[in-house]
Amino acid sequence: MNRWFVAKRVINEWITFYNTDRPHTALEKRTPDEAYFGGKEMMKTA
């Protein structure tokens, strides 16, 4: 694997974790996805 591919994969994994799994105190312990979608069903992208 080249370094670019590894870096891109690690960054994408972090962004997914940050937005979907990690609660934020500024969002009342909700994830950004929960705050943005407000309980609506989230759309999955390919």
N, CA, C and O atoms as a Tripos MOL2 file, in Angstrom:
@<TRIPOS>MOLECULE
protein
  184   183    46     0     0
PROTEIN
NO_CHARGES

@<TRIPOS>ATOM
      1 N           0.8510   -1.1950    0.0000 N.3       1 MET1
      2 CA          0.0000    0.0000    0.0000 C.3       1 MET1
      3 C           0.8860    1.2440    0.0000 C.2       1 MET1
      4 O           1.9170    1.2970    0.6700 O.2       1 MET1
      5 N           0.4630    2.2190   -0.7530 N.am      2 ASN2
      6 CA          1.2450    3.4440   -0.7160 C.3       2 ASN2
      7 C           0.7670    4.3370    0.4280 C.2       2 ASN2
      8 O          -0.3170    4.1320    0.9730 O.2       2 ASN2
      9 N           1.5530    5.2930    0.7740 N.am      3 ARG3
     10 CA          1.2510    6.1510    1.9290 C.3       3 ARG3
     11 C          -0.0350    6.9440    1.7460 C.2       3 ARG3
     12 O          -0.7770    7.1490    2.7070 O.2       3 ARG3
     13 N          -0.3040    7.3870    0.5370 N.am      4 TRP4
     14 CA         -1.5180    8.1670    0.2760 C.3       4 TRP4
     15 C          -2.7630    7.3400    0.5750 C.2       4 TRP4
     16 O          -3.6990    7.8300    1.2060 O.2       4 TRP4
     17 N          -2.7750    6.0900    0.1240 N.am      5 PHE5
     18 CA         -3.9210    5.2190    0.3560 C.3       5 PHE5
     19 C          -4.1340    4.9930    1.8500 C.2       5 PHE5
     20 O          -5.2630    5.0610    2.3340 O.2       5 PHE5
     21 N          -3.0710    4.7280    2.5690 N.am      6 VAL6
     22 CA         -3.1690    4.4990    4.0150 C.3       6 VAL6
     23 C          -3.6620    5.7590    4.7150 C.2       6 VAL6
     24 O          -4.5480    5.6860    5.5660 O.2       6 VAL6
     25 N          -3.1070    6.9000    4.3710 N.am      7 ALA7
     26 CA         -3.5250    8.1610    4.9990 C.3       7 ALA7
     27 C          -4.9920    8.4430    4.7240 C.2       7 ALA7
     28 O          -5.7270    8.8330    5.6310 O.2       7 ALA7
     29 N          -5.4230    8.2560    3.5020 N.am      8 LYS8
     30 CA         -6.8220    8.5080    3.1510 C.3       8 LYS8
     31 C          -7.7540    7.5820    3.9290 C.2       8 LYS8
     32 O          -8.7960    8.0220    4.4170 O.2       8 LYS8
     33 N          -7.3910    6.3100    4.0480 N.am      9 ARG9
     34 CA         -8.2180    5.3560    4.7870 C.3       9 ARG9
     35 C          -8.3190    5.7440    6.2610 C.2       9 ARG9
     36 O          -9.4080    5.7120    6.8340 O.2       9 ARG9
     37 N          -7.2070    6.1060    6.8740 N.am     10 VAL10
     38 CA         -7.1980    6.4900    8.2870 C.3      10 VAL10
     39 C          -8.0340    7.7500    8.5020 C.2      10 VAL10
     40 O          -8.7940    7.8260    9.4680 O.2      10 VAL10
     41 N          -7.9070    8.7220    7.6340 N.am     11 ILE11
     42 CA         -8.6880    9.9610    7.7540 C.3      11 ILE11
     43 C         -10.1730    9.6730    7.5920 C.2      11 ILE11
     44 O         -10.9820   10.1980    8.3570 O.2      11 ILE11
     45 N         -10.5480    8.8610    6.6280 N.am     12 ASN12
     46 CA        -11.9620    8.5140    6.4360 C.3      12 ASN12
     47 C         -12.5290    7.7720    7.6360 C.2      12 ASN12
     48 O         -13.6730    8.0060    8.0240 O.2      12 ASN12
     49 N         -11.7430    6.8800    8.2280 N.am     13 GLU13
     50 CA        -12.1960    6.1640    9.4260 C.3      13 GLU13
     51 C         -12.4080    7.1380   10.5850 C.2      13 GLU13
     52 O         -13.3810    7.0160   11.3300 O.2      13 GLU13
     53 N         -11.5000    8.1040   10.7390 N.am     14 TRP14
     54 CA        -11.6340    9.0840   11.8140 C.3      14 TRP14
     55 C         -12.8780    9.9570   11.6040 C.2      14 TRP14
     56 O         -13.6140   10.2100   12.5580 O.2      14 TRP14
     57 N         -13.1150   10.4070   10.4060 N.am     15 ILE15
     58 CA        -14.2860   11.2420   10.1150 C.3      15 ILE15
     59 C         -15.5680   10.4760   10.4230 C.2      15 ILE15
     60 O         -16.4970   11.0290   11.0100 O.2      15 ILE15
     61 N         -15.6200    9.2180   10.0320 N.am     16 THR16
     62 CA        -16.7980    8.3980   10.3240 C.3      16 THR16
     63 C         -16.9930    8.2640   11.8250 C.2      16 THR16
     64 O         -18.1070    8.4420   12.3180 O.2      16 THR16
     65 N         -15.9390    7.9560   12.5560 N.am     17 PHE17
     66 CA        -16.0200    7.8450   14.0100 C.3      17 PHE17
     67 C         -16.4770    9.1650   14.6290 C.2      17 PHE17
     68 O         -17.3660    9.1800   15.4800 O.2      17 PHE17
     69 N         -15.8720   10.2640   14.2030 N.am     18 TYR18
     70 CA        -16.1720   11.5850   14.7590 C.3      18 TYR18
     71 C         -17.6400   11.9560   14.5570 C.2      18 TYR18
     72 O         -18.2600   12.5350   15.4490 O.2      18 TYR18
     73 N         -18.1930   11.6330   13.4060 N.am     19 ASN19
     74 CA        -19.5630   12.0410   13.0880 C.3      19 ASN19
     75 C         -20.6420   11.0530   13.5180 C.2      19 ASN19
     76 O         -21.7920   11.4510   13.7060 O.2      19 ASN19
     77 N         -20.3020    9.7870   13.6770 N.am     20 THR20
     78 CA        -21.3420    8.7950   13.9530 C.3      20 THR20
     79 C         -21.2540    8.1340   15.3170 C.2      20 THR20
     80 O         -22.2710    7.6650   15.8290 O.2      20 THR20
     81 N         -20.0760    8.0780   15.9210 N.am     21 ASP21
     82 CA        -19.9060    7.3280   17.1680 C.3      21 ASP21
     83 C         -19.5240    8.1810   18.3720 C.2      21 ASP21
     84 O         -19.8020    7.7920   19.5060 O.2      21 ASP21
     85 N         -18.9040    9.3140   18.1590 N.am     22 ARG22
     86 CA        -18.3420   10.1040   19.2510 C.3      22 ARG22
     87 C         -19.3250   11.1860   19.6910 C.2      22 ARG22
     88 O         -19.6140   12.1040   18.9240 O.2      22 ARG22
     89 N         -19.8510   11.0890   20.9410 N.am     23 PRO23
     90 CA        -20.7480   12.1390   21.4230 C.3      23 PRO23
     91 C         -19.9790   13.4390   21.6850 C.2      23 PRO23
     92 O         -18.8100   13.4090   22.0700 O.2      23 PRO23
     93 N         -20.6330   14.5600   21.4770 N.am     24 HIS24
     94 CA        -20.0220   15.8740   21.6610 C.3      24 HIS24
     95 C         -20.7710   16.6270   22.7600 C.2      24 HIS24
     96 O         -22.0010   16.6870   22.7490 O.2      24 HIS24
     97 N         -20.0340   17.1940   23.7000 N.am     25 THR25
     98 CA        -20.6910   17.9320   24.7810 C.3      25 THR25
     99 C         -21.4290   19.1570   24.2520 C.2      25 THR25
    100 O         -22.4720   19.5230   24.7940 O.2      25 THR25
    101 N         -20.9170   19.7910   23.2190 N.am     26 ALA26
    102 CA        -21.5810   20.9690   22.6520 C.3      26 ALA26
    103 C         -22.9160   20.6110   21.9950 C.2      26 ALA26
    104 O         -23.7520   21.4840   21.7610 O.2      26 ALA26
    105 N         -23.1090   19.3400   21.7050 N.am     27 LEU27
    106 CA        -24.3510   18.8820   21.0720 C.3      27 LEU27
    107 C         -25.1980   18.0820   22.0570 C.2      27 LEU27
    108 O         -25.9840   17.2210   21.6610 O.2      27 LEU27
    109 N         -25.0290   18.3770   23.3420 N.am     28 GLU28
    110 CA        -25.7860   17.7000   24.4050 C.3      28 GLU28
    111 C         -25.5870   16.1890   24.3660 C.2      28 GLU28
    112 O         -26.5430   15.4180   24.4480 O.2      28 GLU28
    113 N         -24.3290   15.7860   24.2410 N.am     29 LYS29
    114 CA        -23.9320   14.3700   24.2290 C.3      29 LYS29
    115 C         -24.5040   13.5820   23.0500 C.2      29 LYS29
    116 O         -24.6630   12.3640   23.1250 O.2      29 LYS29
    117 N         -24.8090   14.2860   21.9670 N.am     30 ARG30
    118 CA        -25.2470   13.6240   20.7390 C.3      30 ARG30
    119 C         -24.0950   13.6270   19.7510 C.2      30 ARG30
    120 O         -23.1620   14.4230   19.8670 O.2      30 ARG30
    121 N         -24.1670   12.7430   18.7930 N.am     31 THR31
    122 CA        -23.1810   12.7670   17.7180 C.3      31 THR31
    123 C         -23.5960   13.8430   16.7100 C.2      31 THR31
    124 O         -24.7620   14.2380   16.6930 O.2      31 THR31
    125 N         -22.6780   14.3240   15.8750 N.am     32 PRO32
    126 CA        -23.0750   15.2830   14.8520 C.3      32 PRO32
    127 C         -24.1790   14.7460   13.9400 C.2      32 PRO32
    128 O         -25.0770   15.4940   13.5530 O.2      32 PRO32
    129 N         -24.1230   13.4710   13.5970 N.am     33 ASP33
    130 CA        -25.1890   12.9000   12.7680 C.3      33 ASP33
    131 C         -26.5330   12.9580   13.4820 C.2      33 ASP33
    132 O         -27.5400   13.3080   12.8650 O.2      33 ASP33
    133 N         -26.5720   12.6240   14.7700 N.am     34 GLU34
    134 CA        -27.8220   12.6820   15.5270 C.3      34 GLU34
    135 C         -28.3480   14.1140   15.5920 C.2      34 GLU34
    136 O         -29.5480   14.3440   15.4470 O.2      34 GLU34
    137 N         -27.4570   15.0670   15.8090 N.am     35 ALA35
    138 CA        -27.8690   16.4670   15.8920 C.3      35 ALA35
    139 C         -28.3800   16.9680   14.5400 C.2      35 ALA35
    140 O         -29.3930   17.6640   14.4820 O.2      35 ALA35
    141 N         -27.6940   16.6240   13.4690 N.am     36 TYR36
    142 CA        -28.0690   17.1040   12.1400 C.3      36 TYR36
    143 C         -29.3610   16.4700   11.6490 C.2      36 TYR36
    144 O         -30.2650   17.1610   11.1800 O.2      36 TYR36
    145 N         -29.4400   15.1540   11.7610 N.am     37 PHE37
    146 CA        -30.5990   14.4540   11.2260 C.3      37 PHE37
    147 C         -31.7770   14.4640   12.1890 C.2      37 PHE37
    148 O         -32.9020   14.1930   11.7700 O.2      37 PHE37
    149 N         -31.5590   14.7640   13.4510 N.am     38 GLY38
    150 CA        -32.6310   14.9190   14.4250 C.3      38 GLY38
    151 C         -33.5700   13.7330   14.5320 C.2      38 GLY38
    152 O         -34.7830   13.9100   14.6390 O.2      38 GLY38
    153 N         -33.0270   12.5360   14.5030 N.am     39 GLY39
    154 CA        -33.8550   11.3500   14.6350 C.3      39 GLY39
    155 C         -34.4210   10.8350   13.3300 C.2      39 GLY39
    156 O         -35.0280    9.7650   13.2950 O.2      39 GLY39
    157 N         -34.2290   11.5890   12.2490 N.am     40 LYS40
    158 CA        -34.6690   11.1070   10.9350 C.3      40 LYS40
    159 C         -33.7730    9.9470   10.5160 C.2      40 LYS40
    160 O         -32.6290    9.8410   10.9580 O.2      40 LYS40
    161 N         -34.2940    9.0990    9.6790 N.am     41 GLU41
    162 CA        -33.4830    7.9980    9.1830 C.3      41 GLU41
    163 C         -32.3450    8.5650    8.3410 C.2      41 GLU41
    164 O         -32.5710    9.3620    7.4310 O.2      41 GLU41
    165 N         -31.1210    8.1470    8.6540 N.am     42 MET42
    166 CA        -29.9540    8.6440    7.9470 C.3      42 MET42
    167 C         -29.7860    7.9140    6.6250 C.2      42 MET42
    168 O         -30.0030    6.7070    6.5250 O.2      42 MET42
    169 N         -29.3960    8.6750    5.6160 N.am     43 MET43
    170 CA        -29.1530    8.0890    4.3030 C.3      43 MET43
    171 C         -27.7320    7.5570    4.2670 C.2      43 MET43
    172 O         -26.8030    8.2220    4.7260 O.2      43 MET43
    173 N         -27.5630    6.3730    3.7300 N.am     44 LYS44
    174 CA        -26.2370    5.7820    3.5770 C.3      44 LYS44
    175 C         -25.7200    6.1300    2.1880 C.2      44 LYS44
    176 O         -26.4520    6.0670    1.2000 O.2      44 LYS44
    177 N         -24.4430    6.4990    2.1360 N.am     45 THR45
    178 CA        -23.8290    6.7740    0.8410 C.3      45 THR45
    179 C         -22.8960    5.6320    0.4930 C.2      45 THR45
    180 O         -22.3400    4.9760    1.3740 O.2      45 THR45
    181 N         -22.7320    5.4050   -0.7790 N.am     46 ALA46
    182 CA        -21.8770    4.2920   -1.2160 C.3      46 ALA46
    183 C         -20.4290    4.6750   -1.1450 C.2      46 ALA46
    184 O         -19.5600    3.8670   -1.4740 O.2      46 ALA46
@<TRIPOS>BOND
     1     1     2 1
     2     2     3 1
     3     3     4 2
     4     3     5 am
     5     5     6 1
     6     6     7 1
     7     7     8 2
     8     7     9 am
     9     9    10 1
    10    10    11 1
    11    11    12 2
    12    11    13 am
    13    13    14 1
    14    14    15 1
    15    15    16 2
    16    15    17 am
    17    17    18 1
    18    18    19 1
    19    19    20 2
    20    19    21 am
    21    21    22 1
    22    22    23 1
    23    23    24 2
    24    23    25 am
    25    25    26 1
    26    26    27 1
    27    27    28 2
    28    27    29 am
    29    29    30 1
    30    30    31 1
    31    31    32 2
    32    31    33 am
    33    33    34 1
    34    34    35 1
    35    35    36 2
    36    35    37 am
    37    37    38 1
    38    38    39 1
    39    39    40 2
    40    39    41 am
    41    41    42 1
    42    42    43 1
    43    43    44 2
    44    43    45 am
    45    45    46 1
    46    46    47 1
    47    47    48 2
    48    47    49 am
    49    49    50 1
    50    50    51 1
    51    51    52 2
    52    51    53 am
    53    53    54 1
    54    54    55 1
    55    55    56 2
    56    55    57 am
    57    57    58 1
    58    58    59 1
    59    59    60 2
    60    59    61 am
    61    61    62 1
    62    62    63 1
    63    63    64 2
    64    63    65 am
    65    65    66 1
    66    66    67 1
    67    67    68 2
    68    67    69 am
    69    69    70 1
    70    70    71 1
    71    71    72 2
    72    71    73 am
    73    73    74 1
    74    74    75 1
    75    75    76 2
    76    75    77 am
    77    77    78 1
    78    78    79 1
    79    79    80 2
    80    79    81 am
    81    81    82 1
    82    82    83 1
    83    83    84 2
    84    83    85 am
    85    85    86 1
    86    86    87 1
    87    87    88 2
    88    87    89 am
    89    89    90 1
    90    90    91 1
    91    91    92 2
    92    91    93 am
    93    93    94 1
    94    94    95 1
    95    95    96 2
    96    95    97 am
    97    97    98 1
    98    98    99 1
    99    99   100 2
   100    99   101 am
   101   101   102 1
   102   102   103 1
   103   103   104 2
   104   103   105 am
   105   105   106 1
   106   106   107 1
   107   107   108 2
   108   107   109 am
   109   109   110 1
   110   110   111 1
   111   111   112 2
   112   111   113 am
   113   113   114 1
   114   114   115 1
   115   115   116 2
   116   115   117 am
   117   117   118 1
   118   118   119 1
   119   119   120 2
   120   119   121 am
   121   121   122 1
   122   122   123 1
   123   123   124 2
   124   123   125 am
   125   125   126 1
   126   126   127 1
   127   127   128 2
   128   127   129 am
   129   129   130 1
   130   130   131 1
   131   131   132 2
   132   131   133 am
   133   133   134 1
   134   134   135 1
   135   135   136 2
   136   135   137 am
   137   137   138 1
   138   138   139 1
   139   139   140 2
   140   139   141 am
   141   141   142 1
   142   142   143 1
   143   143   144 2
   144   143   145 am
   145   145   146 1
   146   146   147 1
   147   147   148 2
   148   147   149 am
   149   149   150 1
   150   150   151 1
   151   151   152 2
   152   151   153 am
   153   153   154 1
   154   154   155 1
   155   155   156 2
   156   155   157 am
   157   157   158 1
   158   158   159 1
   159   159   160 2
   160   159   161 am
   161   161   162 1
   162   162   163 1
   163   163   164 2
   164   163   165 am
   165   165   166 1
   166   166   167 1
   167   167   168 2
   168   167   169 am
   169   169   170 1
   170   170   171 1
   171   171   172 2
   172   171   173 am
   173   173   174 1
   174   174   175 1
   175   175   176 2
   176   175   177 am
   177   177   178 1
   178   178   179 1
   179   179   180 2
   180   179   181 am
   181   181   182 1
   182   182   183 1
   183   183   184 2
@<TRIPOS>SUBSTRUCTURE
     1 MET1         2 RESIDUE 1 A MET
     2 ASN2         6 RESIDUE 1 A ASN
     3 ARG3        10 RESIDUE 1 A ARG
     4 TRP4        14 RESIDUE 1 A TRP
     5 PHE5        18 RESIDUE 1 A PHE
     6 VAL6        22 RESIDUE 1 A VAL
     7 ALA7        26 RESIDUE 1 A ALA
     8 LYS8        30 RESIDUE 1 A LYS
     9 ARG9        34 RESIDUE 1 A ARG
    10 VAL10       38 RESIDUE 1 A VAL
    11 ILE11       42 RESIDUE 1 A ILE
    12 ASN12       46 RESIDUE 1 A ASN
    13 GLU13       50 RESIDUE 1 A GLU
    14 TRP14       54 RESIDUE 1 A TRP
    15 ILE15       58 RESIDUE 1 A ILE
    16 THR16       62 RESIDUE 1 A THR
    17 PHE17       66 RESIDUE 1 A PHE
    18 TYR18       70 RESIDUE 1 A TYR
    19 ASN19       74 RESIDUE 1 A ASN
    20 THR20       78 RESIDUE 1 A THR
    21 ASP21       82 RESIDUE 1 A ASP
    22 ARG22       86 RESIDUE 1 A ARG
    23 PRO23       90 RESIDUE 1 A PRO
    24 HIS24       94 RESIDUE 1 A HIS
    25 THR25       98 RESIDUE 1 A THR
    26 ALA26      102 RESIDUE 1 A ALA
    27 LEU27      106 RESIDUE 1 A LEU
    28 GLU28      110 RESIDUE 1 A GLU
    29 LYS29      114 RESIDUE 1 A LYS
    30 ARG30      118 RESIDUE 1 A ARG
    31 THR31      122 RESIDUE 1 A THR
    32 PRO32      126 RESIDUE 1 A PRO
    33 ASP33      130 RESIDUE 1 A ASP
    34 GLU34      134 RESIDUE 1 A GLU
    35 ALA35      138 RESIDUE 1 A ALA
    36 TYR36      142 RESIDUE 1 A TYR
    37 PHE37      146 RESIDUE 1 A PHE
    38 GLY38      150 RESIDUE 1 A GLY
    39 GLY39      154 RESIDUE 1 A GLY
    40 LYS40      158 RESIDUE 1 A LYS
    41 GLU41      162 RESIDUE 1 A GLU
    42 MET42      166 RESIDUE 1 A MET
    43 MET43      170 RESIDUE 1 A MET
    44 LYS44      174 RESIDUE 1 A LYS
    45 THR45      178 RESIDUE 1 A THR
    46 ALA46      182 RESIDUE 1 A ALA
